[in-house]
Each structure stands twice: as structure tokens, then as C-alpha cells.
Amino acid sequence: MLAIRRLTKEYVPGKPVLRGIDLDVGGRGITAVIGPSGTGKSTLIRCINRLVEPTSGEIVFENESITSLGRAELRRVRRRIGMVFQEYNLVERLTVMENLLCGRLGYVSPFKAWLRRYPQRDIERAFDLLETVGLAAHAQARADSLSGGQRQRVGIARAMMQEPRLLLADEPTSSLDPKTSVEIMSLMRTLSDRHGFPVIINIHNVELARRFADRIVGMTGGRLVFDGAPDAITEQHLKAIYGGEDWLH
Amino acid sequence: MAARTGSIRGAAFPAHWAARAAWVLFALYLAYAASRLELTPARFAAGLEHGARFVSRLFPPDFHRWELLVKGMVESLQIAVVASALGVLIATPLALLGARNLMPAWATWPARALMVLCRTFHPVIVAILFVKAVGFGALAGILALTLASVGFLGKLMTEAIEEISLRQVEAVRATGAPFMSVVMYAVAPQVFSRFVGFVSYETDANLRNSTMVGIVGAGGIGGTLFAAFQRFDYDFVCAIVITIIALIMAGEVLTVRIKKVFRA
């Protein structure tokens, strides 16, 4: 359903961050992308919804070539791709409810959005999702009054508002404590299983990746160096991905 | 050993000879400029004597022609409010166009150039131009202060927009939201309370300037004030000045209140 072909990205000409990535993601399950900082994981995930413009290569999502779409068509595709961020990226001064409804902005005209005139169905869905993520009591709270874990739940609920066909998560647990990290990962696991959409997660924590992912992709130096099941990844692979070995023991 | 570490570490507070030279040059120029303008104690004493006579003639203030006073003040107030409102209306989209973090260069340069142009001349000079162009009266004052507001608000608003967190913009953009929705949901909430501050500040400035553009015939209390000066009606001048002070203070209190409402 998602096919990435020879994807290259150069922020500075001649210094590629991604060096010809080939990756296929099927219709279900969690794919964890692991790799050292600065190796292009965030760039890879942002190329998929073109928050970052790829330099070359092709990305096909549900039989549509994302890389060759015009602006209006790109927005139409983005509506079907949810995204969760490391720093949550909620609009701090809006309420939780307004943040959730941001997930419907691709479907509502700017004028109606400004007047907060959303279809009743969207509002019902927002309340349902708030119950799912355990924040029903906080609908009218301002996003900047929430804790990190609560914010990430709002971030996930906002992505779920889009009724996504694919969820991208960029280091969703890196700003959270270990217990909250596990809760956030299992929330995404549950939602992915229940609604049947694939998830691509950039993640630092190899243990979390092993525990929650169906598939692990290892990246280093802008290339894929491992692709397999979580229990297939060995210390040798980790050495190849992160370099060195002292940290393993 | 000590010499070696000393040479590596250098002085903790190195002397800035260029800065010292600049201060000396500045002091010399100040002395020169003062001497050229005959800023002498004797001239100052003569001025003080004159001033004392003037002040004594200001009092008691004469409020007999209060109708003229009220008419001028009301017009000034209207000029200030209308010019501020028009200024906000024009400056807001212009500021968005001028923000380098959201707009491409072909949009930011013209928008910024327009804002600089609006700020180039003092409102009184612009008012003179408009009096010549559209004739005496409040319209000239409104146009002059609108232009000044656009220049000033535009600059402040553009800077505020350029300081927003782009993470929030990125997230809203990722949902497939159209540009205007991104502006309303990710940009506006981040800048709104600052905009309220800018607008109240600009309204305050317009209130002060609207009492002045009348001097060049662009409407408001300024014309009455200038006429009173020229006829040496200093007691009426005093009444006008007291009223202007009262109005500015009332405006100050009001803007503080308004800001409080929007800070929620």
C-alpha cells in the first residue's frame, strides 16, 4: 500500500541525508524504524507526506504517486495520513477539542473552520476518541495545560480524527518517561489493530521497538541496513546500525 | 608555567579599543553640536524667564468655549478609532504576506517594502500630503494615520508571525488543511494576544497623533489648539491641553482593560 523507491533527499546539494531508500509497507502492522540520531529517520517519514520535499525517487501510496502530486492533490492525500510528533506539536493555545478538530481541517472549509462549524459527526467522533484515550474530562482544557503523556494522547487522537489509512509517528515516545512511553506505544498498537491501518514509527528505543513492532527497519548513514522481524535482530545488526559495541553491554 | 597559561588564557575582560574610541568621538560630537546650537546657560536663563511668563498666562484654564473643545475632541477620537481599525484591517493580511517563515520571497519583499514606505515619513508630513491631495478635514487625518498604522502594525505583526513555533504549523499542515485553515488554526492562536497588545498600543499612538494632525488642517482638536496659540488665547490652550491629557489617560485605562479581557 506504501511503496518507496530510490528515495533521496539532499538538504545541501551533494550531501544526501537519504541515499536511495527502498521500502514497502503493507496494509497492517507496526513498522519501527531504528537508527542513530541524524541518520535521516525523521526526513524519511516527512518525505512520505511531503512535509519535506524529496530530491528524487518515488513514493506511491494507495496507487497514487505522492511525489508527483500538485498542491491540492497533495492535501487530499495528507488527509488520509495521520502524523504523531516527538514534541506533540499541539496548538498550545487552543483547547483539546479544537486540537482534535484540526484533524478534520482537510474536510472543512476555512470559513466554517474559523466559525467552528464542524459537522456533528466530527464532534461526536472527537468526544468518542477523547474517551478512547482517556481524556474525556479535558475537552475544554487548553493544550498547554496538559502533561507530556496527555499531550501525546491528544496528538494521537488528532491523527485518529483524520480516519487515517496510514499513521506516521516521529519519535513519539522520546520526550516521555518509560512508563508513559509504553502506554503510548500500546495505545498505538491497539488503535492500529482495531482500525486496521499500518503504522510507521521512528524510534530510538530498541527495546520498545522489539516489544511493539511487527517489523523492524534499521537505518544508518541514510541507507537501510536491516529489515526483518523483531526477534531476527541480533547484536551484530545493532552494531552495524549504531556503530561500536560498548553500549550493548 | 604561569606565563604559559597566561598566554593561552588571555585577559578575562579584553579592552574594546574600537568601542572606547566610538564613545570619545560621540562625546566630542555632542560638545560640538551643543556649541553650534548656542546651547549656553545664558540662552537657557533667558528662555526660562520667557517660559515663566507663558506659564502664568496659561492659568486659570478657560473652558468657556467648551462646545468648540468637545467638537474637536470628538473628531480626534473618531479619527483615531477609524484609522486604527482601517490600519488593523490592512496590516493583518500585509503582515502575513511579509512573514518570511510562511511566504515565498516574491510575496515578502513587496509587502515589506510597502510597510517601510508607510513608516518613512512622520504622520504629520503624510497629513500635509493628504490635505493637499483630498482637502482639509478629517478624511486627510484618517488617511494619514491609517498609513502610519499600517506601517507600524505591519512591522510588529510580521515580526510576531516570524517568531511562532513552526512545529504547530507543521502538524496542522500534515492533516491536509488548506492554507487559510493553517493560518487560522496554527498561526493565529500563537500571535493573537500579541496582536491585541500591538493594536492597543497603536490606538494609543493614534489618539495622540490625532490631536496633532489638526495643526496642518487634517481635522480634530489640533486645529483648534493651533488657532488658540496663534491668537495668544493661552487660557483656552490650557483647557485644550488638560482635555487631551484626560483623553489619553482614559485611553490608557481602557486599553489595559481590553488587554485583560483578551489575555484569558
Contacts between the chains, C-beta under 8 A, distances in Angstrom:
chain1	res1	chain2	res2	distance
A	49	B	174	5.7
A	51	B	170	5.9
A	51	B	173	6.8
A	51	B	174	6.0
A	75	B	176	4.4
A	75	B	177	7.4
A	75	B	178	6.4
A	76	B	176	6.6
A	77	B	176	7.3
A	78	B	173	7.7
A	78	B	174	6.1
A	78	B	175	6.6
A	78	B	176	3.5
A	79	B	175	6.8
A	79	B	176	3.6
A	80	B	176	7.8
A	81	B	174	7.5
A	81	B	176	8.0
A	82	B	175	8.0
A	83	B	171	7.0
A	83	B	174	4.3
A	83	B	175	7.9
A	85	B	167	6.8
A	85	B	170	7.7
A	85	B	171	6.1
A	87	B	167	5.6
A	89	B	167	4.3
A	89	B	168	5.7
A	89	B	170	6.3
A	89	B	171	3.6
A	90	B	168	7.1
A	90	B	171	7.2
A	91	B	168	4.9
A	91	B	171	7.7
A	91	B	172	6.9
A	91	B	185	6.2
A	91	B	186	5.7
A	91	B	189	5.4
A	91	B	190	7.5
A	92	B	165	7.7
A	92	B	168	6.9
A	92	B	189	7.6
A	92	B	190	7.5
A	93	B	189	4.1
A	93	B	190	6.5
A	93	B	192	7.5
A	93	B	193	7.9
A	94	B	185	7.0
A	94	B	189	5.2
A	98	B	185	7.5
A	102	B	171	7.4
A	102	B	172	5.4
A	102	B	175	5.8
A	102	B	177	7.1
A	102	B	185	5.6
A	102	B	186	8.0
A	103	B	175	5.4
A	104	B	175	7.8
A	105	B	172	6.6
A	105	B	175	5.4
A	105	B	176	7.3
A	105	B	177	3.4
A	105	B	178	7.4
A	105	B	181	4.4
A	105	B	182	7.7
A	105	B	185	6.3
A	106	B	175	5.5
A	106	B	176	3.2
A	106	B	177	5.6
A	106	B	178	7.6
A	108	B	181	7.5
A	110	B	178	5.8
A	110	B	180	3.7
A	110	B	181	4.5
A	110	B	184	6.4
A	113	B	177	8.0
A	113	B	181	5.0
A	113	B	184	6.5
A	113	B	185	6.9
A	114	B	184	5.1
A	155	B	171	7.7
A	158	B	171	7.6
A	158	B	175	7.5
A	162	B	175	5.9
A	162	B	176	7.5
